[in-house]
Amino acid sequence: MYRMIALAALLMFPPASFGQQQSLASTMDVYVFPGAGQEATQQSQDEKACYDWAVTNSGNDPFDLAKQEQADQQQSQQEMANAQQPIAGSGVRSGVRGAAAGAIIGEIADDDAGKGAAYGAAAGAVAGRRRARKSNAQAQEQAAQNAESRQEATAEELVNFKKAFSVCLEAKEYMVKY
């Protein structure tokens, strides 16, 4: 019975939550092993120094990249939402143009200008809505491509940072994998 309670406590509160602090490297999914037997405090100091060096030399800060990625995702969601909005009045404007053209054609053909205007208005409204849908689809596709490009760029910048961070730690006799 006691073992069951202890196991449940470990599952609910893993050892890291009992006061163990996560290292700087582990927050970035970089695994560091002290190859020369460095103490935890020394490793923490070395990770901080290498972090600063990597930021300077790669031009990227992973925590800033994370914030930027979050802002980019919000922007992408806004672009997608904007692309889904119907273009106000697109069917109406095209309907008015179609009505005018239909009335002229009806007059020229010695037919009823009113009927021609009605047919032209309907055809114009349908065409206008079709163009608006096509435009919205293109805008959504463009927004998705922009989001993908930003994500790829952020991922590449993070990899470059991790390379610089790893090189620095390896020079200080740590084994590093990411």
Kinemage of the C-alpha trace (Angstrom):
@kinemage 1
@onewidth
@group {chain A} dominant
@subgroup {mainchain}
@vectorlist {calphas} color= white
{ca met a 1} P 0.000 0.000 0.000
{ca tyr a 2} L 2.799 2.437 0.912
{ca arg a 3} L 4.563 1.686 -2.388
{ca met a 4} L 1.384 2.494 -4.317
{ca ile a 5} L 1.089 5.872 -2.588
{ca ala a 6} L 4.768 6.635 -3.172
{ca leu a 7} L 4.440 5.669 -6.854
{ca ala a 8} L 1.356 7.847 -7.224
{ca ala a 9} L 3.203 10.763 -5.612
{ca leu a 10} L 6.127 10.328 -8.023
{ca leu a 11} L 3.785 10.273 -10.990
{ca met a 12} L 1.957 13.387 -9.827
{ca phe a 13} L 5.099 15.228 -8.716
{ca pro a 14} L 8.144 14.078 -10.679
{ca pro a 15} L 11.546 14.628 -9.031
{ca ala a 16} L 12.148 17.861 -11.005
{ca ser a 17} L 9.248 19.453 -9.165
{ca phe a 18} L 10.794 18.684 -5.771
{ca gly a 19} L 13.269 21.549 -6.023
{ca gln a 20} L 15.532 20.275 -8.787
{ca gln a 21} L 16.194 23.100 -11.170
{ca gln a 22} L 16.176 22.448 -14.892
{ca ser a 23} L 19.463 23.354 -16.565
{ca leu a 24} L 19.686 26.026 -19.251
{ca ala a 25} L 20.666 23.429 -21.839
{ca ser a 26} L 17.753 21.137 -21.032
{ca thr a 27} L 15.249 23.973 -21.537
{ca met a 28} L 16.445 24.022 -25.153
{ca asp a 29} L 16.438 20.216 -25.549
{ca val a 30} L 20.244 20.075 -25.529
{ca tyr a 31} L 21.776 17.207 -23.570
{ca val a 32} L 25.027 17.982 -21.793
{ca phe a 33} L 27.247 15.520 -19.921
{ca pro a 34} L 30.250 16.722 -17.891
{ca gly a 35} L 33.067 14.875 -19.681
{ca ala a 36} L 35.746 16.041 -17.239
{ca gly a 37} L 33.675 15.491 -14.090
{ca gln a 38} L 32.571 19.101 -13.700
{ca glu a 39} L 30.273 19.855 -10.775
{ca ala a 40} L 26.679 20.978 -11.349
{ca thr a 41} L 27.479 24.561 -10.335
{ca gln a 42} L 30.424 24.672 -12.746
{ca gln a 43} L 28.272 23.196 -15.502
{ca ser a 44} L 25.613 25.831 -14.871
{ca gln a 45} L 28.224 28.615 -15.107
{ca asp a 46} L 29.685 27.107 -18.278
{ca glu a 47} L 26.230 26.775 -19.862
{ca lys a 48} L 25.505 30.444 -19.100
{ca ala a 49} L 28.833 31.555 -20.569
{ca cys a 50} L 28.303 29.414 -23.662
{ca tyr a 51} L 24.736 30.643 -24.002
{ca asp a 52} L 25.951 34.246 -24.066
{ca trp a 53} L 28.732 33.345 -26.503
{ca ala a 54} L 26.313 31.517 -28.812
{ca val a 55} L 23.849 34.439 -28.797
{ca thr a 56} L 26.653 36.800 -29.761
{ca asn a 57} L 28.141 34.563 -32.433
{ca ser a 58} L 24.963 33.157 -33.998
{ca gly a 59} L 22.956 36.355 -33.693
{ca asn a 60} L 20.038 34.347 -32.280
{ca asp a 61} L 18.578 34.040 -28.821
{ca pro a 62} L 16.329 30.959 -28.527
{ca phe a 63} L 14.061 32.644 -25.998
{ca asp a 64} L 13.588 35.614 -28.329
{ca leu a 65} L 13.015 33.161 -31.188
{ca ala a 66} L 10.271 31.465 -29.170
{ca lys a 67} L 8.576 34.813 -28.554
{ca gln a 68} L 8.934 35.716 -32.238
{ca glu a 69} L 7.497 32.357 -33.298
{ca gln a 70} L 4.488 32.918 -31.054
{ca ala a 71} L 3.969 36.387 -32.557
{ca asp a 72} L 4.318 34.905 -36.058
{ca gln a 73} L 1.692 32.279 -35.284
{ca gln a 74} L -0.702 34.964 -34.106
{ca gln a 75} L -0.023 36.978 -37.246
{ca ser a 76} L -0.618 33.897 -39.408
{ca gln a 77} L -3.900 33.200 -37.665
{ca gln a 78} L -4.943 36.815 -38.237
{ca glu a 79} L -3.972 36.622 -41.917
{ca met a 80} L -5.961 33.407 -42.309
{ca ala a 81} L -8.969 34.970 -40.582
{ca asn a 82} L -8.740 38.052 -42.786
{ca ala a 83} L -8.516 35.879 -45.888
{ca gln a 84} L -11.718 34.100 -44.889
{ca gln a 85} L -13.650 37.361 -44.629
{ca pro a 86} L -15.833 37.999 -47.662
{ca ile a 87} L -14.908 41.023 -49.670
{ca ala a 88} L -17.677 43.452 -48.770
{ca gly a 89} L -19.901 44.363 -51.662
{ca ser a 90} L -18.044 42.344 -54.301
{ca gly a 91} L -21.261 40.737 -55.544
{ca val a 92} L -23.182 43.999 -55.344
{ca arg a 93} L -20.621 45.995 -57.342
{ca ser a 94} L -20.458 43.318 -60.013
{ca gly a 95} L -24.244 43.095 -60.027
{ca val a 96} L -24.559 46.828 -60.673
{ca arg a 97} L -22.050 46.604 -63.514
{ca gly a 98} L -23.882 43.592 -64.928
{ca ala a 99} L -27.208 45.393 -64.693
{ca ala a 100} L -25.833 48.358 -66.607
{ca ala a 101} L -24.367 46.111 -69.286
{ca gly a 102} L -27.609 44.090 -69.471
{ca ala a 103} L -29.705 47.225 -69.838
{ca ile a 104} L -27.506 48.486 -72.665
{ca ile a 105} L -27.602 45.139 -74.435
{ca gly a 106} L -31.383 44.957 -73.940
{ca glu a 107} L -31.777 48.424 -75.472
{ca ile a 108} L -29.482 47.653 -78.395
{ca ala a 109} L -31.240 44.363 -79.128
{ca asp a 110} L -34.624 46.120 -79.056
{ca asp a 111} L -35.504 43.868 -76.185
{ca asp a 112} L -36.704 44.838 -72.744
{ca ala a 113} L -33.962 46.857 -71.035
{ca gly a 114} L -35.390 45.894 -67.626
{ca lys a 115} L -35.075 42.173 -68.367
{ca gly a 116} L -31.571 42.681 -69.680
{ca ala a 117} L -30.660 44.619 -66.559
{ca ala a 118} L -32.050 41.861 -64.323
{ca tyr a 119} L -30.155 39.147 -66.185
{ca gly a 120} L -26.991 41.219 -66.203
{ca ala a 121} L -27.287 41.964 -62.492
{ca ala a 122} L -27.658 38.284 -61.624
{ca ala a 123} L -24.763 37.250 -63.842
{ca gly a 124} L -22.586 40.065 -62.484
{ca ala a 125} L -23.344 39.230 -58.862
{ca val a 126} L -22.478 35.563 -59.393
{ca ala a 127} L -19.251 36.470 -61.180
{ca gly a 128} L -18.313 38.953 -58.458
{ca arg a 129} L -18.820 36.443 -55.679
{ca arg a 130} L -16.824 33.850 -57.628
{ca arg a 131} L -13.914 36.289 -58.018
{ca ala a 132} L -14.108 37.140 -54.302
{ca arg a 133} L -13.964 33.450 -53.319
{ca lys a 134} L -10.996 32.899 -55.628
{ca ser a 135} L -9.248 35.934 -54.165
{ca asn a 136} L -9.917 34.683 -50.605
{ca ala a 137} L -8.545 31.243 -51.464
{ca gln a 138} L -5.381 32.806 -52.876
{ca ala a 139} L -4.988 34.983 -49.779
{ca gln a 140} L -5.362 31.955 -47.494
{ca glu a 141} L -2.787 30.023 -49.496
{ca gln a 142} L -0.374 32.952 -49.339
{ca ala a 143} L -0.874 33.293 -45.569
{ca ala a 144} L -0.165 29.577 -45.106
{ca gln a 145} L 3.014 29.825 -47.207
{ca asn a 146} L 4.177 32.861 -45.233
{ca ala a 147} L 3.621 31.021 -41.951
{ca glu a 148} L 5.541 27.991 -43.190
{ca ser a 149} L 8.457 30.158 -44.350
{ca arg a 150} L 8.634 31.915 -40.990
{ca gln a 151} L 8.597 28.573 -39.140
{ca glu a 152} L 11.388 27.190 -41.321
{ca ala a 153} L 13.493 30.301 -40.779
{ca thr a 154} L 12.986 30.133 -37.003
{ca ala a 155} L 13.893 26.425 -36.937
{ca glu a 156} L 17.073 27.124 -38.914
{ca glu a 157} L 18.048 29.970 -36.584
{ca leu a 158} L 17.531 27.702 -33.569
{ca val a 159} L 19.713 24.980 -35.104
{ca asn a 160} L 22.459 27.544 -35.728
{ca phe a 161} L 22.248 28.685 -32.110
{ca lys a 162} L 22.448 25.098 -30.835
{ca lys a 163} L 25.517 24.447 -32.994
{ca ala a 164} L 27.293 27.470 -31.514
{ca phe a 165} L 26.190 26.553 -27.989
{ca ser a 166} L 27.407 22.959 -28.462
{ca val a 167} L 30.790 23.995 -29.878
{ca cys a 168} L 31.416 26.206 -26.860
{ca leu a 169} L 30.472 23.481 -24.381
{ca glu a 170} L 32.541 20.875 -26.224
{ca ala a 171} L 35.534 23.213 -25.959
{ca lys a 172} L 34.950 23.143 -22.186
{ca glu a 173} L 35.111 19.315 -22.228
{ca tyr a 174} L 31.383 18.505 -22.157
{ca met a 175} L 29.696 15.915 -24.334
{ca val a 176} L 26.751 17.526 -26.097
{ca lys a 177} L 23.834 16.180 -28.178
{ca tyr a 178} L 20.775 17.942 -29.462
